[in-house]
């Protein structure tokens, strides 16, 4: 009986890992492109321009192959714009820089940079569909929207007024205290507190950020002469960014579900 239960648990774990891996196709494509473009020079193209063209091609292939739906592409485009706006501001105030030349730069920021934020949206959309996710205790559009908007605004205002990320983190715990993620692997249903999921995803994005900066996707001020591990405090930033991602994706899923019910 114990052997049978262990085998069943292993199958569930492997399937869960499979869905996670399939949901990471676009993020992996980004890191693979960053690494490859660092080692192989593309003739007649600046590196940042080549990265943009490759990632556009990956997105097109994912759509044509059915790995991403039209609705998911729309969400990814929204995140690309949100991320690009944040990148432009952060580069302007000197938080980090893109030192290489490129034709596809907007205000010193390569256009491919928005895809790094869009990859988070791609993962969220994919894993939501693959694990047939749902949520209980969702606080609703107004509370969730106010929290998400405040977090995004703080990314801009923390350079000239006090950084309130820790206050916002406390607010997140309060607002989403009763919110749980429901996900399914085969016929079994599992659940997890949403705030824990925020932290887990934020931690893995921080790991990915270390890989990205190692391959020169961008550079922090202390990395211009020699690469260093990104400070662990950045996990809090990604934790908050993940919250924005989940709020937007979850709210769109709720709206779509409501429209289907009305039909």
C-alpha positions as CSV (number, residue, x, y, z in Angstrom):
1,X,0.0,0.0,0.0
2,X,2.8,2.4,0.9
3,X,4.6,1.5,-2.4
4,X,1.5,2.2,-4.4
5,X,0.9,5.5,-2.6
6,X,4.6,6.5,-3.2
7,X,4.3,5.7,-6.9
8,X,1.1,7.7,-7.1
9,X,2.8,10.7,-5.4
10,X,5.8,10.4,-7.7
11,X,3.5,10.4,-10.8
12,X,1.7,13.5,-9.4
13,X,5.0,15.3,-8.8
14,X,6.4,14.5,-12.2
15,X,3.2,15.7,-13.9
16,X,3.3,18.9,-11.8
17,X,6.9,19.4,-12.9
18,X,6.0,18.7,-16.5
19,X,3.3,21.4,-16.5
20,X,5.6,23.8,-14.8
21,X,8.3,23.2,-17.4
22,X,5.9,23.6,-20.3
23,X,4.7,26.9,-18.8
24,X,8.3,28.1,-18.7
25,X,8.9,27.7,-22.4
26,X,9.0,31.5,-23.1
27,X,11.1,32.4,-20.1
28,X,13.5,29.6,-21.0
29,X,13.6,30.9,-24.6
30,X,14.6,34.3,-23.3
31,X,17.5,33.0,-21.2
32,X,18.6,30.7,-24.0
33,X,18.6,33.7,-26.4
34,X,20.6,35.8,-23.9
35,X,23.2,33.1,-23.5
36,X,23.5,32.3,-27.1
37,X,23.7,35.9,-28.2
38,X,26.5,36.4,-25.7
39,X,28.5,33.6,-27.3
40,X,27.5,33.9,-31.0
41,X,27.6,37.2,-32.8
42,X,24.8,37.7,-35.4
43,X,26.1,39.3,-38.6
44,X,24.8,42.8,-39.5
45,X,22.7,43.0,-36.3
46,X,23.3,44.5,-32.9
47,X,22.8,42.0,-30.1
48,X,19.8,43.7,-28.6
49,X,18.1,43.9,-32.0
50,X,18.8,40.2,-32.7
51,X,17.3,39.3,-29.3
52,X,14.1,41.2,-30.1
53,X,13.7,39.5,-33.5
54,X,14.3,36.0,-32.0
55,X,11.8,36.6,-29.2
56,X,9.1,37.9,-31.6
57,X,9.7,34.7,-33.6
58,X,9.3,32.6,-30.5
59,X,6.0,34.2,-29.7
60,X,4.7,33.8,-33.2
61,X,5.7,30.1,-33.2
62,X,4.0,29.6,-29.8
63,X,0.8,31.1,-31.1
64,X,0.8,29.2,-34.4
65,X,1.5,25.9,-32.6
66,X,-1.3,26.5,-30.1
67,X,1.0,26.7,-27.1
68,X,-0.5,30.2,-26.4
69,X,-4.0,31.4,-27.2
70,X,-5.0,34.7,-28.6
71,X,-6.2,35.9,-25.2
72,X,-2.8,35.0,-23.7
73,X,-1.0,36.9,-26.4
74,X,-3.1,40.0,-25.5
75,X,-2.2,39.6,-21.8
76,X,1.5,39.3,-22.8
77,X,1.3,42.5,-24.9
78,X,-0.2,44.4,-21.9
79,X,2.7,43.2,-19.7
80,X,5.2,44.1,-22.4
81,X,4.0,47.7,-22.3
82,X,3.8,47.9,-18.5
83,X,7.3,46.5,-18.2
84,X,8.7,48.7,-20.9
85,X,7.4,51.8,-19.2
86,X,8.9,50.8,-15.9
87,X,12.2,50.0,-17.7
88,X,12.4,53.4,-19.3
89,X,11.9,55.1,-16.0
90,X,14.4,52.9,-14.1
91,X,17.1,53.4,-16.7
92,X,16.4,57.2,-16.7
93,X,17.0,57.4,-12.9
94,X,20.1,55.2,-13.1
95,X,18.8,52.0,-11.4
96,X,20.4,49.9,-14.2
97,X,21.5,50.3,-17.8
98,X,21.6,48.7,-21.2
99,X,25.1,49.6,-22.3
100,X,25.2,48.0,-25.8
101,X,24.2,49.7,-29.0
102,X,20.9,48.9,-30.8
103,X,18.5,50.3,-33.4
104,X,15.5,49.1,-31.5
105,X,16.0,51.2,-28.4
106,X,13.5,53.6,-27.0
107,X,14.9,56.2,-24.6
108,X,18.0,54.1,-24.0
109,X,15.9,50.9,-23.4
110,X,15.9,48.0,-25.9
111,X,12.4,47.0,-26.9
112,X,13.1,43.3,-26.0
113,X,13.3,44.2,-22.3
114,X,9.5,44.3,-22.1
115,X,9.5,40.6,-23.0
116,X,11.2,39.8,-19.6
117,X,8.1,41.1,-17.9
118,X,5.8,39.5,-20.5
119,X,7.5,36.2,-19.8
120,X,6.0,36.3,-16.2
121,X,2.6,36.9,-17.8
122,X,3.2,34.0,-20.2
123,X,4.1,31.7,-17.3
124,X,1.0,32.8,-15.3
125,X,-1.4,32.3,-18.2
126,X,0.1,28.9,-19.1
127,X,0.2,27.5,-15.6
128,X,-3.3,28.8,-15.0
129,X,-4.6,26.8,-18.0
130,X,-2.5,23.7,-17.6
131,X,-3.3,23.2,-13.9
132,X,-6.9,24.4,-14.3
133,X,-6.3,26.9,-11.6
134,X,-9.0,28.8,-9.7
135,X,-9.0,31.0,-6.5
136,X,-11.2,31.2,-3.4
137,X,-11.6,34.2,-1.3
138,X,-10.6,36.7,-4.1
139,X,-11.0,40.2,-2.6
140,X,-12.6,41.7,-5.8
141,X,-11.6,44.2,-8.4
142,X,-11.4,47.3,-6.3
143,X,-9.3,46.1,-3.3
144,X,-7.0,44.0,-5.7
145,X,-6.8,46.9,-8.2
146,X,-5.9,49.4,-5.5
147,X,-3.1,47.2,-4.1
148,X,-1.7,46.4,-7.6
149,X,-1.9,50.1,-8.6
150,X,-0.2,51.2,-5.4
151,X,2.6,48.7,-5.9
152,X,3.2,49.7,-9.5
153,X,3.2,53.4,-8.5
154,X,5.7,52.8,-5.7
155,X,8.2,51.4,-8.3
156,X,8.2,55.0,-9.7
157,X,7.9,57.1,-6.6
158,X,10.4,55.4,-4.4
159,X,13.2,57.4,-5.9
160,X,11.9,60.8,-4.6
161,X,9.7,59.9,-1.7
162,X,9.9,57.1,1.0
163,X,9.9,53.6,-0.3
164,X,6.7,51.9,1.2
165,X,7.3,48.4,-0.2
166,X,7.2,46.9,3.3
167,X,4.0,48.6,4.1
168,X,2.6,47.4,0.8
169,X,3.8,43.9,1.6
170,X,1.9,44.0,4.9
171,X,-1.2,45.3,3.0
172,X,-0.9,42.4,0.5
173,X,-1.0,39.9,3.4
174,X,-4.1,41.6,4.8
175,X,-6.0,41.9,1.6
176,X,-5.2,38.4,0.3
177,X,-5.2,36.7,3.7
178,X,-8.3,34.5,2.8
179,X,-7.2,34.0,-0.9
180,X,-6.1,30.5,-1.8
181,X,-5.0,29.1,-5.2
182,X,-6.8,25.9,-6.2
183,X,-4.9,23.8,-8.8
184,X,-5.4,20.4,-10.2
185,X,-3.1,17.6,-11.3
186,X,-5.1,14.9,-13.1
187,X,-8.1,14.2,-10.8
188,X,-6.5,15.5,-7.6
189,X,-7.1,19.0,-6.3
190,X,-4.6,20.9,-4.2
191,X,-4.5,24.4,-2.6
192,X,-2.0,26.9,-1.4
193,X,-2.2,30.4,0.2
194,X,-1.8,33.0,-2.5
195,X,0.8,35.0,-0.6
196,X,3.1,31.9,-0.3
197,X,2.7,31.4,-4.1
198,X,3.7,35.1,-4.6
199,X,6.9,34.6,-2.6
200,X,7.9,31.3,-4.4
201,X,7.5,32.8,-7.8
202,X,9.3,35.9,-6.7
203,X,12.2,33.9,-5.5
204,X,12.6,32.0,-8.8
205,X,12.4,35.2,-10.7
206,X,15.3,36.5,-8.6
207,X,17.3,33.4,-9.5
208,X,16.4,34.1,-13.2
209,X,17.5,37.7,-12.7
210,X,20.9,36.5,-11.7
211,X,21.2,34.4,-14.8
212,X,20.0,37.4,-17.0
213,X,22.5,39.8,-15.6
214,X,25.2,37.2,-15.9
215,X,24.5,37.0,-19.6
216,X,24.4,40.8,-19.9
217,X,20.6,41.3,-20.4
218,X,21.1,44.5,-18.3
219,X,23.6,45.7,-15.7
220,X,23.1,47.1,-12.2
221,X,25.5,49.9,-11.2
222,X,27.7,47.5,-9.1
223,X,28.0,45.0,-12.1
224,X,29.6,47.3,-14.7
225,X,33.1,46.2,-13.9
226,X,32.4,42.7,-12.6
227,X,29.3,40.6,-12.2
228,X,28.0,40.1,-8.7
229,X,25.0,38.2,-7.4
230,X,21.9,40.4,-7.3
231,X,21.2,41.5,-3.7
232,X,18.7,39.2,-2.1
233,X,16.5,42.2,-1.1
234,X,15.4,42.3,-4.8
235,X,13.2,39.3,-4.0
236,X,10.8,41.8,-2.4
237,X,10.6,43.8,-5.6
238,X,9.8,40.7,-7.6
239,X,7.4,39.5,-4.9
240,X,5.5,42.8,-5.5
241,X,5.8,42.6,-9.3
242,X,4.4,39.0,-9.3
243,X,1.4,40.4,-7.3
244,X,0.7,42.8,-10.1
245,X,0.9,40.0,-12.6
246,X,-1.4,37.7,-10.7
247,X,-3.9,40.5,-10.1
248,X,-4.2,41.3,-13.8
249,X,-4.3,37.7,-15.0
250,X,-6.7,36.7,-12.2
251,X,-9.0,39.6,-12.8
252,X,-9.1,39.0,-16.6
253,X,-9.9,35.3,-15.9
254,X,-12.8,36.3,-13.6
255,X,-14.1,38.8,-16.2
256,X,-14.0,36.1,-18.9
257,X,-15.7,33.6,-16.7
258,X,-18.5,36.0,-15.9
259,X,-19.0,36.7,-19.6
260,X,-19.3,33.0,-20.3
261,X,-21.8,32.6,-17.5
262,X,-23.9,35.4,-18.9
263,X,-24.0,33.7,-22.3
